[in-house]
Each structure stands twice: as C-alpha cells, then as structure tokens.
Amino acid sequence: MSFKKIMEGKKEWKAHVARVKALPKDYQIVYKEIQKYLFKVGPVELNEGNGLLSEILNFFEEGVAAGKGVLQVTGTDVAAFCDELIADSKTYADLYQESVKQKVDKAMKK
C-alpha cells in the first residue's frame, strides 16, 4: 500500500469519526457498540474500506433526520441488528472453521 493511499485512508477515517461525533449521544453509543461487535465478529469485508460502517452511519443520520431514537432505527436487540447486517457475509470465524477443516482433512489422508 502506498503512502498516498494510507494518508487518504486516514483522512477518510477522520471524516467518518467526525460524522459519528456529530450524531446525538444515544446514536454515538449504539454506533460504537456496533463497531466493537463487528470488529469482534468480523465480517471479512469490514476492513475493505469502511463500506459497512459508512452505510450504518448513513442509516443513523437518516434516523436522526427523521427524528427517530436510535432503538427505533435498530430495534432493541442491537446484536440481532448486527447479525442481520452480516448474515450473508463471510466472517473470520468462517475462515477459521474452513482452515481447521482443511487441516483435519489433510491429516486424515496421511
């Protein structure tokens, strides 16, 4: 990755963080919890740009503009909201399971 791309990525991330900080406090809290959840559960695509996080932020900004509370937007089960977002995404857990299966399969063939 070139220095220029790294710097562009940092600029984009700082702008993203500034948008999060502009949200009402309840939205900020839920956004940060969603971010932590997604970083732990780990859809593989999450690290490719900030697409999913930006989509969530856009969705939250629309909710604020509509005068809705954050739990009206996500529902009361925020983890279920996250799971729904990544339902069709490959996660790091999926990659690890595939790796284990391949190692076991390889070992059993010996």
Secondary structure in CASP SS format (residue, H / E / C, confidence):
PFRMAT SS
TARGET T0000
AUTHOR 0000-0000-0000
METHOD secondary structure of the structure
MODEL  1
M C 1.00
S C 1.00
F H 1.00
K H 1.00
K H 1.00
I H 1.00
M H 1.00
E H 1.00
G H 1.00
K H 1.00
K H 1.00
E H 1.00
W H 1.00
K H 1.00
A H 1.00
H H 1.00
V H 1.00
A H 1.00
R H 1.00
V H 1.00
K H 1.00
A C 1.00
L C 1.00
P C 1.00
K H 1.00
D H 1.00
Y H 1.00
Q H 1.00
I H 1.00
V H 1.00
Y H 1.00
K H 1.00
E H 1.00
I H 1.00
Q H 1.00
K H 1.00
Y H 1.00
L H 1.00
F H 1.00
K H 1.00
V H 1.00
G C 1.00
P E 1.00
V H 1.00
E H 1.00
L H 1.00
N H 1.00
E C 1.00
G C 1.00
N C 1.00
G H 1.00
L H 1.00
L H 1.00
S H 1.00
E H 1.00
I H 1.00
L H 1.00
N H 1.00
F H 1.00
F H 1.00
E H 1.00
E H 1.00
G H 1.00
V H 1.00
A H 1.00
A C 1.00
G C 1.00
K C 1.00
G C 1.00
V H 1.00
L H 1.00
Q H 1.00
V H 1.00
T H 1.00
G C 1.00
T C 1.00
D C 1.00
V H 1.00
A H 1.00
A H 1.00
F H 1.00
C H 1.00
D H 1.00
E H 1.00
L H 1.00
I C 1.00
A C 1.00
D C 1.00
S C 1.00
K C 1.00
T E 1.00
Y H 1.00
A H 1.00
D H 1.00
L H 1.00
Y H 1.00
Q H 1.00
E H 1.00
S H 1.00
V H 1.00
K H 1.00
Q H 1.00
K H 1.00
V H 1.00
D H 1.00
K H 1.00
A H 1.00
M H 1.00
K H 1.00
K C 1.00
END
